Amino acid sequence: MTDSKVKTNTQNAGHLLAIFSWVLIFIVVTIMLSVLVVDMLGAELEHPDTYFWPIIGIFVGFITALLVTARGLKFHQQWARYLGGFLAILALAAFPVGTVLGLFILSNLVKGWHEN
């Protein structure tokens, strides 16, 4: 008899990916608002570099991939396990929060690889 409320390791990895994506959403929105406010304050202030918006676009794409993968992991999709592992390895570079979450995600994915 199994309790349906018990989360599998794969679902836990999905939750951790979702948490990491929400942390990144907060950081990206804070940076965007800060830059836009400084940009609107006056002409004497420096405007954002030409690389700013493409970098923000890359982060938005990364966050979208995290959220889609988290949803796939919650439903035990095989493609999400591979993509989740790749995204967790990328998250290791985001010291200190990304490193900790990336390690937890990888450990849950390895433990839950053969779960149903």
Backbone atoms as SQL, in Angstrom:
CREATE TABLE atoms (id INTEGER PRIMARY KEY, chain TEXT, resi INTEGER, resn TEXT, atom TEXT, x REAL, y REAL, z REAL);
INSERT INTO atoms VALUES
  (1, 'A', 1, 'MET', 'N', 0.831, -1.163, 0.000),
  (2, 'A', 1, 'MET', 'CA', 0.000, 0.000, 0.000),
  (3, 'A', 1, 'MET', 'C', 0.885, 1.240, 0.000),
  (4, 'A', 2, 'THR', 'N', 0.721, 2.120, -0.992),
  (5, 'A', 2, 'THR', 'CA', 1.511, 3.346, -1.041),
  (6, 'A', 2, 'THR', 'C', 0.602, 4.538, -0.866),
  (7, 'A', 3, 'ASP', 'N', 1.096, 5.512, -0.185),
  (8, 'A', 3, 'ASP', 'CA', 0.349, 6.745, 0.017),
  (9, 'A', 3, 'ASP', 'C', 0.564, 7.648, -1.187),
  (10, 'A', 4, 'SER', 'N', -0.514, 8.101, -1.798),
  (11, 'A', 4, 'SER', 'CA', -0.390, 8.905, -3.018),
  (12, 'A', 4, 'SER', 'C', 0.148, 10.308, -2.732),
  (13, 'A', 5, 'LYS', 'N', 0.173, 10.707, -1.458),
  (14, 'A', 5, 'LYS', 'CA', 0.678, 12.029, -1.120),
  (15, 'A', 5, 'LYS', 'C', 2.198, 12.058, -0.977),
  (16, 'A', 6, 'VAL', 'N', 2.830, 10.911, -0.961),
  (17, 'A', 6, 'VAL', 'CA', 4.286, 10.840, -0.849),
  (18, 'A', 6, 'VAL', 'C', 4.886, 11.191, -2.209),
  (19, 'A', 7, 'LYS', 'N', 5.790, 12.144, -2.214),
  (20, 'A', 7, 'LYS', 'CA', 6.430, 12.592, -3.446),
  (21, 'A', 7, 'LYS', 'C', 7.609, 11.687, -3.771),
  (22, 'A', 8, 'THR', 'N', 7.780, 11.413, -5.052),
  (23, 'A', 8, 'THR', 'CA', 8.929, 10.637, -5.483),
  (24, 'A', 8, 'THR', 'C', 10.135, 11.568, -5.591),
  (25, 'A', 9, 'ASN', 'N', 11.300, 10.985, -5.720),
  (26, 'A', 9, 'ASN', 'CA', 12.517, 11.789, -5.866),
  (27, 'A', 9, 'ASN', 'C', 12.473, 12.614, -7.143),
  (28, 'A', 10, 'THR', 'N', 11.895, 12.065, -8.200),
  (29, 'A', 10, 'THR', 'CA', 11.791, 12.813, -9.451),
  (30, 'A', 10, 'THR', 'C', 10.888, 14.029, -9.276),
  (31, 'A', 11, 'GLN', 'N', 9.774, 13.854, -8.567),
  (32, 'A', 11, 'GLN', 'CA', 8.890, 14.984, -8.306),
  (33, 'A', 11, 'GLN', 'C', 9.570, 16.016, -7.405),
  (34, 'A', 12, 'ASN', 'N', 10.359, 15.548, -6.440),
  (35, 'A', 12, 'ASN', 'CA', 11.120, 16.480, -5.599),
  (36, 'A', 12, 'ASN', 'C', 12.105, 17.293, -6.433),
  (37, 'A', 13, 'ALA', 'N', 12.748, 16.645, -7.401),
  (38, 'A', 13, 'ALA', 'CA', 13.660, 17.370, -8.283),
  (39, 'A', 13, 'ALA', 'C', 12.886, 18.416, -9.079),
  (40, 'A', 14, 'GLY', 'N', 11.684, 18.086, -9.507),
  (41, 'A', 14, 'GLY', 'CA', 10.843, 19.053, -10.212),
  (42, 'A', 14, 'GLY', 'C', 10.496, 20.248, -9.341),
  (43, 'A', 15, 'HIS', 'N', 10.185, 19.983, -8.084),
  (44, 'A', 15, 'HIS', 'CA', 9.893, 21.086, -7.156),
  (45, 'A', 15, 'HIS', 'C', 11.115, 21.968, -6.945),
  (46, 'A', 16, 'LEU', 'N', 12.282, 21.357, -6.828),
  (47, 'A', 16, 'LEU', 'CA', 13.504, 22.140, -6.647),
  (48, 'A', 16, 'LEU', 'C', 13.814, 22.980, -7.883),
  (49, 'A', 17, 'LEU', 'N', 13.574, 22.430, -9.078),
  (50, 'A', 17, 'LEU', 'CA', 13.763, 23.217, -10.295),
  (51, 'A', 17, 'LEU', 'C', 12.803, 24.391, -10.328),
  (52, 'A', 18, 'ALA', 'N', 11.571, 24.174, -9.892),
  (53, 'A', 18, 'ALA', 'CA', 10.600, 25.263, -9.852),
  (54, 'A', 18, 'ALA', 'C', 11.025, 26.345, -8.862),
  (55, 'A', 19, 'ILE', 'N', 11.549, 25.941, -7.716),
  (56, 'A', 19, 'ILE', 'CA', 12.025, 26.914, -6.728),
  (57, 'A', 19, 'ILE', 'C', 13.182, 27.721, -7.306),
  (58, 'A', 20, 'PHE', 'N', 14.111, 27.036, -7.965),
  (59, 'A', 20, 'PHE', 'CA', 15.244, 27.741, -8.572),
  (60, 'A', 20, 'PHE', 'C', 14.766, 28.718, -9.642),
  (61, 'A', 21, 'SER', 'N', 13.755, 28.335, -10.407),
  (62, 'A', 21, 'SER', 'CA', 13.250, 29.239, -11.443),
  (63, 'A', 21, 'SER', 'C', 12.589, 30.469, -10.814),
  (64, 'A', 22, 'TRP', 'N', 11.866, 30.287, -9.710),
  (65, 'A', 22, 'TRP', 'CA', 11.247, 31.439, -9.053),
  (66, 'A', 22, 'TRP', 'C', 12.302, 32.376, -8.454),
  (67, 'A', 23, 'VAL', 'N', 13.382, 31.833, -7.939),
  (68, 'A', 23, 'VAL', 'CA', 14.485, 32.675, -7.443),
  (69, 'A', 23, 'VAL', 'C', 15.075, 33.483, -8.598),
  (70, 'A', 24, 'LEU', 'N', 15.273, 32.822, -9.752),
  (71, 'A', 24, 'LEU', 'CA', 15.813, 33.529, -10.913),
  (72, 'A', 24, 'LEU', 'C', 14.839, 34.579, -11.441),
  (73, 'A', 25, 'ILE', 'N', 13.544, 34.280, -11.411),
  (74, 'A', 25, 'ILE', 'CA', 12.545, 35.269, -11.840),
  (75, 'A', 25, 'ILE', 'C', 12.640, 36.511, -10.968),
  (76, 'A', 26, 'PHE', 'N', 12.749, 36.323, -9.658),
  (77, 'A', 26, 'PHE', 'CA', 12.878, 37.462, -8.754),
  (78, 'A', 26, 'PHE', 'C', 14.119, 38.289, -9.069),
  (79, 'A', 27, 'ILE', 'N', 15.242, 37.616, -9.296),
  (80, 'A', 27, 'ILE', 'CA', 16.491, 38.327, -9.572),
  (81, 'A', 27, 'ILE', 'C', 16.413, 39.080, -10.896),
  (82, 'A', 28, 'VAL', 'N', 15.914, 38.431, -11.942),
  (83, 'A', 28, 'VAL', 'CA', 15.848, 39.065, -13.268),
  (84, 'A', 28, 'VAL', 'C', 14.884, 40.241, -13.267),
  (85, 'A', 29, 'VAL', 'N', 13.729, 40.092, -12.627),
  (86, 'A', 29, 'VAL', 'CA', 12.763, 41.196, -12.569),
  (87, 'A', 29, 'VAL', 'C', 13.339, 42.362, -11.769),
  (88, 'A', 30, 'THR', 'N', 14.035, 42.079, -10.686),
  (89, 'A', 30, 'THR', 'CA', 14.661, 43.139, -9.897),
  (90, 'A', 30, 'THR', 'C', 15.707, 43.894, -10.722),
  (91, 'A', 31, 'ILE', 'N', 16.521, 43.170, -11.456),
  (92, 'A', 31, 'ILE', 'CA', 17.536, 43.817, -12.292),
  (93, 'A', 31, 'ILE', 'C', 16.887, 44.642, -13.394),
  (94, 'A', 32, 'MET', 'N', 15.865, 44.079, -14.048),
  (95, 'A', 32, 'MET', 'CA', 15.194, 44.809, -15.125),
  (96, 'A', 32, 'MET', 'C', 14.553, 46.094, -14.609),
  (97, 'A', 33, 'LEU', 'N', 13.853, 46.009, -13.486),
  (98, 'A', 33, 'LEU', 'CA', 13.218, 47.201, -12.927),
  (99, 'A', 33, 'LEU', 'C', 14.253, 48.235, -12.506),
  (100, 'A', 34, 'SER', 'N', 15.354, 47.791, -11.920),
  (101, 'A', 34, 'SER', 'CA', 16.409, 48.721, -11.514),
  (102, 'A', 34, 'SER', 'C', 16.991, 49.452, -12.715),
  (103, 'A', 35, 'VAL', 'N', 17.270, 48.723, -13.776),
  (104, 'A', 35, 'VAL', 'CA', 17.839, 49.342, -14.967),
  (105, 'A', 35, 'VAL', 'C', 16.841, 50.279, -15.619),
  (106, 'A', 36, 'LEU', 'N', 15.579, 49.882, -15.681),
  (107, 'A', 36, 'LEU', 'CA', 14.573, 50.749, -16.296),
  (108, 'A', 36, 'LEU', 'C', 14.344, 52.023, -15.490),
  (109, 'A', 37, 'VAL', 'N', 14.353, 51.929, -14.165),
  (110, 'A', 37, 'VAL', 'CA', 14.179, 53.118, -13.328),
  (111, 'A', 37, 'VAL', 'C', 15.358, 54.062, -13.500),
  (112, 'A', 38, 'VAL', 'N', 16.570, 53.534, -13.493),
  (113, 'A', 38, 'VAL', 'CA', 17.754, 54.373, -13.681),
  (114, 'A', 38, 'VAL', 'C', 17.739, 54.988, -15.076),
  (115, 'A', 39, 'ASP', 'N', 17.289, 54.232, -16.059),
  (116, 'A', 39, 'ASP', 'CA', 17.231, 54.734, -17.433),
  (117, 'A', 39, 'ASP', 'C', 16.220, 55.863, -17.571),
  (118, 'A', 40, 'MET', 'N', 15.122, 55.799, -16.829),
  (119, 'A', 40, 'MET', 'CA', 14.082, 56.825, -16.937),
  (120, 'A', 40, 'MET', 'C', 14.388, 58.070, -16.103),
  (121, 'A', 41, 'LEU', 'N', 15.376, 58.016, -15.220),
  (122, 'A', 41, 'LEU', 'CA', 15.651, 59.153, -14.341),
  (123, 'A', 41, 'LEU', 'C', 16.185, 60.371, -15.081),
  (124, 'A', 42, 'GLY', 'N', 16.842, 60.154, -16.170),
  (125, 'A', 42, 'GLY', 'CA', 17.324, 61.319, -16.888),
  (126, 'A', 42, 'GLY', 'C', 18.284, 60.956, -17.993),
  (127, 'A', 43, 'ALA', 'N', 18.554, 61.936, -18.840),
  (128, 'A', 43, 'ALA', 'CA', 19.425, 61.729, -19.989),
  (129, 'A', 43, 'ALA', 'C', 20.897, 61.709, -19.581),
  (130, 'A', 44, 'GLU', 'N', 21.228, 62.297, -18.426),
  (131, 'A', 44, 'GLU', 'CA', 22.625, 62.351, -18.032),
  (132, 'A', 44, 'GLU', 'C', 23.144, 61.002, -17.533),
  (133, 'A', 45, 'LEU', 'N', 22.236, 60.098, -17.208),
  (134, 'A', 45, 'LEU', 'CA', 22.662, 58.779, -16.744),
  (135, 'A', 45, 'LEU', 'C', 22.943, 57.875, -17.932),
  (136, 'A', 46, 'GLU', 'N', 23.764, 56.912, -17.707),
  (137, 'A', 46, 'GLU', 'CA', 24.140, 55.992, -18.775),
  (138, 'A', 46, 'GLU', 'C', 23.003, 55.019, -19.067),
  (139, 'A', 47, 'HIS', 'N', 22.753, 54.769, -20.339),
  (140, 'A', 47, 'HIS', 'CA', 21.720, 53.829, -20.761),
  (141, 'A', 47, 'HIS', 'C', 22.276, 52.410, -20.747),
  (142, 'A', 48, 'PRO', 'N', 21.371, 51.413, -20.716),
  (143, 'A', 48, 'PRO', 'CA', 21.865, 50.024, -20.695),
  (144, 'A', 48, 'PRO', 'C', 22.683, 49.706, -21.940),
  (145, 'A', 49, 'ASP', 'N', 23.663, 48.856, -21.747),
  (146, 'A', 49, 'ASP', 'CA', 24.514, 48.426, -22.842),
  (147, 'A', 49, 'ASP', 'C', 23.688, 47.644, -23.864),
  (148, 'A', 50, 'THR', 'N', 24.200, 47.542, -25.083),
  (149, 'A', 50, 'THR', 'CA', 23.464, 46.829, -26.131),
  (150, 'A', 50, 'THR', 'C', 23.365, 45.336, -25.840),
  (151, 'A', 51, 'TYR', 'N', 24.190, 44.820, -24.939),
  (152, 'A', 51, 'TYR', 'CA', 24.135, 43.408, -24.579),
  (153, 'A', 51, 'TYR', 'C', 23.130, 43.118, -23.470),
  (154, 'A', 52, 'PHE', 'N', 22.580, 44.155, -22.852),
  (155, 'A', 52, 'PHE', 'CA', 21.700, 43.956, -21.706),
  (156, 'A', 52, 'PHE', 'C', 20.442, 43.177, -22.076),
  (157, 'A', 53, 'TRP', 'N', 19.711, 43.618, -23.096),
  (158, 'A', 53, 'TRP', 'CA', 18.447, 42.968, -23.437),
  (159, 'A', 53, 'TRP', 'C', 18.627, 41.557, -23.990),
  (160, 'A', 54, 'PRO', 'N', 19.637, 41.292, -24.819),
  (161, 'A', 54, 'PRO', 'CA', 19.840, 39.883, -25.211),
  (162, 'A', 54, 'PRO', 'C', 20.176, 38.967, -24.033),
  (163, 'A', 55, 'ILE', 'N', 20.926, 39.466, -23.069),
  (164, 'A', 55, 'ILE', 'CA', 21.245, 38.662, -21.893),
  (165, 'A', 55, 'ILE', 'C', 19.987, 38.399, -21.074),
  (166, 'A', 56, 'ILE', 'N', 19.140, 39.417, -20.927),
  (167, 'A', 56, 'ILE', 'CA', 17.867, 39.229, -20.229),
  (168, 'A', 56, 'ILE', 'C', 17.013, 38.213, -20.982),
  (169, 'A', 57, 'GLY', 'N', 17.033, 38.260, -22.306),
  (170, 'A', 57, 'GLY', 'CA', 16.293, 37.284, -23.106),
  (171, 'A', 57, 'GLY', 'C', 16.787, 35.868, -22.901),
  (172, 'A', 58, 'ILE', 'N', 18.097, 35.711, -22.780),
  (173, 'A', 58, 'ILE', 'CA', 18.667, 34.389, -22.516),
  (174, 'A', 58, 'ILE', 'C', 18.208, 33.878, -21.150),
  (175, 'A', 59, 'PHE', 'N', 18.198, 34.761, -20.150),
  (176, 'A', 59, 'PHE', 'CA', 17.733, 34.355, -18.828),
  (177, 'A', 59, 'PHE', 'C', 16.253, 33.985, -18.839),
  (178, 'A', 60, 'VAL', 'N', 15.444, 34.726, -19.585),
  (179, 'A', 60, 'VAL', 'CA', 14.017, 34.397, -19.691),
  (180, 'A', 60, 'VAL', 'C', 13.843, 33.026, -20.351),
  (181, 'A', 61, 'GLY', 'N', 14.635, 32.734, -21.373),
  (182, 'A', 61, 'GLY', 'CA', 14.585, 31.418, -22.008),
  (183, 'A', 61, 'GLY', 'C', 15.008, 30.310, -21.051),
  (184, 'A', 62, 'PHE', 'N', 16.045, 30.572, -20.264),
  (185, 'A', 62, 'PHE', 'CA', 16.520, 29.599, -19.282),
  (186, 'A', 62, 'PHE', 'C', 15.453, 29.338, -18.224),
  (187, 'A', 63, 'ILE', 'N', 14.812, 30.404, -17.764),
  (188, 'A', 63, 'ILE', 'CA', 13.752, 30.261, -16.761),
  (189, 'A', 63, 'ILE', 'C', 12.581, 29.479, -17.336),
  (190, 'A', 64, 'THR', 'N', 12.233, 29.754, -18.585),
  (191, 'A', 64, 'THR', 'CA', 11.149, 29.014, -19.236),
  (192, 'A', 64, 'THR', 'C', 11.496, 27.527, -19.333),
  (193, 'A', 65, 'ALA', 'N', 12.742, 27.228, -19.704),
  (194, 'A', 65, 'ALA', 'CA', 13.182, 25.827, -19.773),
  (195, 'A', 65, 'ALA', 'C', 13.106, 25.173, -18.394),
  (196, 'A', 66, 'LEU', 'N', 13.467, 25.903, -17.341),
  (197, 'A', 66, 'LEU', 'CA', 13.380, 25.359, -15.982),
  (198, 'A', 66, 'LEU', 'C', 11.944, 25.032, -15.609),
  (199, 'A', 67, 'LEU', 'N', 11.015, 25.938, -15.913),
  (200, 'A', 67, 'LEU', 'CA', 9.620, 25.712, -15.547),
  (201, 'A', 67, 'LEU', 'C', 8.998, 24.561, -16.337),
  (202, 'A', 68, 'VAL', 'N', 9.313, 24.471, -17.636),
  (203, 'A', 68, 'VAL', 'CA', 8.786, 23.379, -18.458),
  (204, 'A', 68, 'VAL', 'C', 9.365, 22.046, -17.990),
  (205, 'A', 69, 'THR', 'N', 10.641, 22.027, -17.663),
  (206, 'A', 69, 'THR', 'CA', 11.278, 20.804, -17.181),
  (207, 'A', 69, 'THR', 'C', 10.728, 20.401, -15.818),
  (208, 'A', 70, 'ALA', 'N', 10.491, 21.380, -14.939),
  (209, 'A', 70, 'ALA', 'CA', 9.914, 21.070, -13.626),
  (210, 'A', 70, 'ALA', 'C', 8.547, 20.421, -13.781),
  (211, 'A', 71, 'ARG', 'N', 7.755, 20.925, -14.701),
  (212, 'A', 71, 'ARG', 'CA', 6.437, 20.321, -14.946),
  (213, 'A', 71, 'ARG', 'C', 6.585, 18.909, -15.509),
  (214, 'A', 72, 'GLY', 'N', 7.527, 18.709, -16.415),
  (215, 'A', 72, 'GLY', 'CA', 7.764, 17.380, -16.959),
  (216, 'A', 72, 'GLY', 'C', 8.227, 16.393, -15.901),
  (217, 'A', 73, 'LEU', 'N', 9.054, 16.860, -14.966),
  (218, 'A', 73, 'LEU', 'CA', 9.521, 15.974, -13.897),
  (219, 'A', 73, 'LEU', 'C', 8.387, 15.595, -12.947),
  (220, 'A', 74, 'LYS', 'N', 7.466, 16.504, -12.721),
  (221, 'A', 74, 'LYS', 'CA', 6.335, 16.189, -11.845),
  (222, 'A', 74, 'LYS', 'C', 5.473, 15.080, -12.436),
  (223, 'A', 75, 'PHE', 'N', 5.474, 14.980, -13.762),
  (224, 'A', 75, 'PHE', 'CA', 4.698, 13.935, -14.440),
  (225, 'A', 75, 'PHE', 'C', 5.571, 12.776, -14.929),
  (226, 'A', 76, 'HIS', 'N', 6.800, 12.679, -14.434),
  (227, 'A', 76, 'HIS', 'CA', 7.728, 11.580, -14.721),
  (228, 'A', 76, 'HIS', 'C', 8.019, 11.406, -16.207),
  (229, 'A', 77, 'GLN', 'N', 8.225, 12.497, -16.913),
  (230, 'A', 77, 'GLN', 'CA', 8.569, 12.427, -18.335),
  (231, 'A', 77, 'GLN', 'C', 10.062, 12.128, -18.468),
  (232, 'A', 78, 'GLN', 'N', 10.392, 11.199, -19.357),
  (233, 'A', 78, 'GLN', 'CA', 11.791, 10.786, -19.524),
  (234, 'A', 78, 'GLN', 'C', 12.656, 11.933, -20.054),
  (235, 'A', 79, 'TRP', 'N', 12.149, 12.713, -21.013),
  (236, 'A', 79, 'TRP', 'CA', 12.925, 13.820, -21.572),
  (237, 'A', 79, 'TRP', 'C', 13.250, 14.850, -20.490),
  (238, 'A', 80, 'ALA', 'N', 12.346, 15.015, -19.523),
  (239, 'A', 80, 'ALA', 'CA', 12.556, 16.005, -18.463),
  (240, 'A', 80, 'ALA', 'C', 13.676, 15.586, -17.522),
  (241, 'A', 81, 'ARG', 'N', 13.883, 14.293, -17.385),
  (242, 'A', 81, 'ARG', 'CA', 14.978, 13.827, -16.525),
  (243, 'A', 81, 'ARG', 'C', 16.326, 14.202, -17.121),
  (244, 'A', 82, 'TYR', 'N', 16.457, 14.007, -18.432),
  (245, 'A', 82, 'TYR', 'CA', 17.721, 14.372, -19.082),
  (246, 'A', 82, 'TYR', 'C', 17.926, 15.887, -19.089),
  (247, 'A', 83, 'LEU', 'N', 16.882, 16.625, -19.459),
  (248, 'A', 83, 'LEU', 'CA', 16.987, 18.083, -19.484),
  (249, 'A', 83, 'LEU', 'C', 17.171, 18.644, -18.077),
  (250, 'A', 84, 'GLY', 'N', 16.509, 18.040, -17.094),
  (251, 'A', 84, 'GLY', 'CA', 16.671, 18.467, -15.701),
  (252, 'A', 84, 'GLY', 'C', 18.087, 18.275, -15.210),
  (253, 'A', 85, 'GLY', 'N', 18.705, 17.157, -15.589),
  (254, 'A', 85, 'GLY', 'CA', 20.104, 16.938, -15.215),
  (255, 'A', 85, 'GLY', 'C', 21.022, 17.968, -15.837),
  (256, 'A', 86, 'PHE', 'N', 20.776, 18.276, -17.114),
  (257, 'A', 86, 'PHE', 'CA', 21.587, 19.293, -17.797),
  (258, 'A', 86, 'PHE', 'C', 21.405, 20.662, -17.146),
  (259, 'A', 87, 'LEU', 'N', 20.150, 21.042, -16.857),
  (260, 'A', 87, 'LEU', 'CA', 19.890, 22.341, -16.235),
  (261, 'A', 87, 'LEU', 'C', 20.440, 22.396, -14.809),
  (262, 'A', 88, 'ALA', 'N', 20.414, 21.284, -14.103),
  (263, 'A', 88, 'ALA', 'CA', 20.983, 21.248, -12.749),
  (264, 'A', 88, 'ALA', 'C', 22.496, 21.440, -12.794),
  (265, 'A', 89, 'ILE', 'N', 23.138, 20.860, -13.807),
  (266, 'A', 89, 'ILE', 'CA', 24.588, 21.062, -13.958),
  (267, 'A', 89, 'ILE', 'C', 24.883, 22.530, -14.251),
  (268, 'A', 90, 'LEU', 'N', 24.061, 23.168, -15.088),
  (269, 'A', 90, 'LEU', 'CA', 24.233, 24.601, -15.343),
  (270, 'A', 90, 'LEU', 'C', 23.983, 25.416, -14.074),
  (271, 'A', 91, 'ALA', 'N', 23.033, 24.983, -13.256),
  (272, 'A', 91, 'ALA', 'CA', 22.704, 25.712, -12.029),
  (273, 'A', 91, 'ALA', 'C', 23.840, 25.668, -11.015),
  (274, 'A', 92, 'LEU', 'N', 24.714, 24.689, -11.125),
  (275, 'A', 92, 'LEU', 'CA', 25.838, 24.596, -10.182),
  (276, 'A', 92, 'LEU', 'C', 26.716, 25.839, -10.224),
  (277, 'A', 93, 'ALA', 'N', 26.723, 26.537, -11.356),
  (278, 'A', 93, 'ALA', 'CA', 27.565, 27.733, -11.488),
  (279, 'A', 93, 'ALA', 'C', 26.993, 28.937, -10.746),
  (280, 'A', 94, 'ALA', 'N', 25.727, 28.892, -10.366),
  (281, 'A', 94, 'ALA', 'CA', 25.076, 30.027, -9.694),
  (282, 'A', 94, 'ALA', 'C', 25.293, 29.924, -8.189),
  (283, 'A', 95, 'PHE', 'N', 26.520, 30.182, -7.761),
  (284, 'A', 95, 'PHE', 'CA', 26.907, 30.061, -6.359),
  (285, 'A', 95, 'PHE', 'C', 26.218, 31.137, -5.538),
  (286, 'A', 96, 'PRO', 'N', 25.745, 30.888, -4.368),
  (287, 'A', 96, 'PRO', 'CA', 25.666, 29.679, -3.570),
  (288, 'A', 96, 'PRO', 'C', 24.326, 28.949, -3.711),
  (289, 'A', 97, 'VAL', 'N', 23.246, 29.688, -4.030),
  (290, 'A', 97, 'VAL', 'CA', 21.908, 29.072, -4.060),
  (291, 'A', 97, 'VAL', 'C', 21.807, 28.044, -5.174),
  (292, 'A', 98, 'GLY', 'N', 22.279, 28.383, -6.369),
  (293, 'A', 98, 'GLY', 'CA', 22.206, 27.464, -7.494),
  (294, 'A', 98, 'GLY', 'C', 23.044, 26.214, -7.272),
  (295, 'A', 99, 'THR', 'N', 24.163, 26.365, -6.604),
  (296, 'A', 99, 'THR', 'CA', 25.019, 25.210, -6.321),
  (297, 'A', 99, 'THR', 'C', 24.298, 24.228, -5.411),
  (298, 'A', 100, 'VAL', 'N', 23.703, 24.736, -4.349),
  (299, 'A', 100, 'VAL', 'CA', 23.002, 23.869, -3.401),
  (300, 'A', 100, 'VAL', 'C', 21.793, 23.217, -4.071),
  (301, 'A', 101, 'LEU', 'N', 20.965, 24.026, -4.756),
  (302, 'A', 101, 'LEU', 'CA', 19.793, 23.464, -5.420),
  (303, 'A', 101, 'LEU', 'C', 20.194, 22.503, -6.534),
  (304, 'A', 102, 'GLY', 'N', 21.250, 22.829, -7.279),
  (305, 'A', 102, 'GLY', 'CA', 21.718, 21.948, -8.339),
  (306, 'A', 102, 'GLY', 'C', 22.157, 20.593, -7.807),
  (307, 'A', 103, 'LEU', 'N', 22.864, 20.597, -6.682),
  (308, 'A', 103, 'LEU', 'CA', 23.283, 19.327, -6.066),
  (309, 'A', 103, 'LEU', 'C', 22.082, 18.513, -5.587),
  (310, 'A', 104, 'PHE', 'N', 21.109, 19.177, -4.961),
  (311, 'A', 104, 'PHE', 'CA', 19.910, 18.474, -4.523),
  (312, 'A', 104, 'PHE', 'C', 19.124, 17.922, -5.707),
  (313, 'A', 105, 'ILE', 'N', 19.018, 18.706, -6.771),
  (314, 'A', 105, 'ILE', 'CA', 18.298, 18.249, -7.963),
  (315, 'A', 105, 'ILE', 'C', 18.987, 17.031, -8.556),
  (316, 'A', 106, 'LEU', 'N', 20.306, 17.099, -8.714),
  (317, 'A', 106, 'LEU', 'CA', 21.047, 15.962, -9.268),
  (318, 'A', 106, 'LEU', 'C', 20.915, 14.716, -8.389),
  (319, 'A', 107, 'SER', 'N', 20.995, 14.890, -7.070),
  (320, 'A', 107, 'SER', 'CA', 20.875, 13.715, -6.194),
  (321, 'A', 107, 'SER', 'C', 19.473, 13.121, -6.273),
  (322, 'A', 108, 'ASN', 'N', 18.437, 13.948, -6.343),
  (323, 'A', 108, 'ASN', 'CA', 17.085, 13.426, -6.467),
  (324, 'A', 108, 'ASN', 'C', 16.857, 12.765, -7.818),
  (325, 'A', 109, 'LEU', 'N', 17.460, 13.293, -8.859),
  (326, 'A', 109, 'LEU', 'CA', 17.311, 12.673, -10.171),
  (327, 'A', 109, 'LEU', 'C', 18.014, 11.309, -10.221),
  (328, 'A', 110, 'VAL', 'N', 19.194, 11.219, -9.622),
  (329, 'A', 110, 'VAL', 'CA', 19.915, 9.951, -9.614),
  (330, 'A', 110, 'VAL', 'C', 19.168, 8.916, -8.782),
  (331, 'A', 111, 'LYS', 'N', 18.668, 9.325, -7.596),
  (332, 'A', 111, 'LYS', 'CA', 17.935, 8.393, -6.744),
  (333, 'A', 111, 'LYS', 'C', 16.612, 7.971, -7.384),
  (334, 'A', 112, 'GLY', 'N', 15.963, 8.888, -8.074),
  (335, 'A', 112, 'GLY', 'CA', 14.641, 8.599, -8.612),
  (336, 'A', 112, 'GLY', 'C', 14.624, 8.158, -10.053),
  (337, 'A', 113, 'TRP', 'N', 15.769, 7.818, -10.591),
  (338, 'A', 113, 'TRP', 'CA', 15.850, 7.489, -12.028),
  (339, 'A', 113, 'TRP', 'C', 15.004, 6.268, -12.382),
  (340, 'A', 114, 'HIS', 'N', 14.905, 5.286, -11.496),
  (341, 'A', 114, 'HIS', 'CA', 14.183, 4.051, -11.817),
  (342, 'A', 114, 'HIS', 'C', 12.815, 3.980, -11.145),
  (343, 'A', 115, 'GLU', 'N', 12.330, 5.124, -10.627),
  (344, 'A', 115, 'GLU', 'CA', 10.993, 5.150, -10.022),
  (345, 'A', 115, 'GLU', 'C', 9.936, 5.205, -11.116),
  (346, 'A', 116, 'ASN', 'N', 8.756, 4.821, -10.776),
  (347, 'A', 116, 'ASN', 'CA', 7.626, 4.921, -11.717),
  (348, 'A', 116, 'ASN', 'C', 6.847, 6.178, -11.473);
